[in-house]
Amino acid sequence: MKFTVERDILTEAVSWTARSLSPRPPVPVLSGLLITAEAGTVSIASFDYETSARLDIEADVETEGQVLVSGRLLNDIVRSLPASAVTFELDGGKVIVTCRSARFSLATMPVGDYPALPELPESAGTVDGAAFAHAVAQVTVAASKDDTLPILTGVKVEIEGDTMTFLATDRYRLAMKEITWTPADPSVSTSLLIKARTLSEVAKSLGGGGNLELRFAENADLVGFSSGGRRTTSVLVDGEYPKIRSLFPESSPIHATVDTAALVEASRRVALVAERNSSLRMVFSDGQVSLDAGTGDDASANEALPCTLEGEGITVAFNPSYLSEGLAVVDQPQVKFSFTTAPKPALLTGVSEESGAVSDYRYLVMPVRLT
């Protein structure tokens, strides 16, 4: 095998596929990238039995062939090369990578031991990549990072016709976002439970390439995404996701609206004195919201912001991280807090400053018990 390709093109392809490599592969060959050269195209692929990634690039292929090399090492090498054409050649049991006067020799792994990549499911429809990426960023903040509860590390994607709804929870907060897409079958009705980490990677790497193809089959345990010559697949999370839709309140008697950017900055400042596992308190009254954290004996802080209140005044406390993470993904100039009572979860939604319309992103966060 021998091919030549520009450094920047090769670096981008290797870097993208290497993202899917497992830090602790179950077998040594899964630490490698499978590189296939044929008919003017070079395919670079990775697989760890759960997630696969493959990218095709155009190259000057002199000799066709296939090779398996260490993915992380190759990624480090191509990123360090000068901006010039790179020649990739199999010489016996070694791969020779040359660029100008730089020359690297890499050991190969047995291609025959590498598992076959899963077939990409049929296209189920397309979604705007930017809208998809934005929705994923808003919802995954509420997904659990605790691998001992694998169900909650996933994001449930509910599909009803041309509506796609993302849902996530870690038991302390919930997030929900709806977007529209173009399904191949307008009557489609299904749900997919996808790892939040996988969705985030897909959103970052494929969300900026225009339309994104979503691929899945009825009763299959695999979901696929493809855009611009890149394709990735992931095994779905197995299990029954909790029914969290019903936890979002249908109505609330108390509403408080605050400038989003100002509240993000103020909550970050005040939270600087909040010790681990302590809370940030918010006192909503007519005309202002007061934030405070810390105690008189140690460091403490407080700050007040203008606020529009509908209903009675209310005092609540939140985990500072949960509050700031929810506020950070609100995509409107103002944020509305909706309360039933102080011990009940608070609903955060974005509000348009001009029209007053509420966004279709909802973030429900449990308060901390006031002492």
Buried (B, 14 or more C-beta within 10 A) or exposed (E): BBBBBBBEBBBBBBBBBBBBBBEEBEEEBBBBBBBBBBEEBBBBBBBBEBBBBBBBBEBBBEEBBBBBBBBBBBBEBBEEBEEEBBBBBBEEEBBBBBBEEEEBEBEBBEBEEBEEBBEBBEBBBBBBBBBBBBBBBBBBBBBBEEEEEBBBBBBBBBBBEBEBBBBBBBEBBBBBBBBEBEBEEEEBEBEBBBBBBBBBBBBEBBBEBEBBBBBBEEEBEBBBBBBBBBBBBBBBBEEEBBEBEEEBBEEBEBBBBBBBEBBBBBBBEBBEBBEEEBBBBBBBBEEBBBBBBBEEEEEEBBBBBEBBBEEEEBEBBBBBBBBBBBBBBBEBEBBBBBBBEBEBBBBBBBBEEEEEEBBBBBBBBBBBEEE
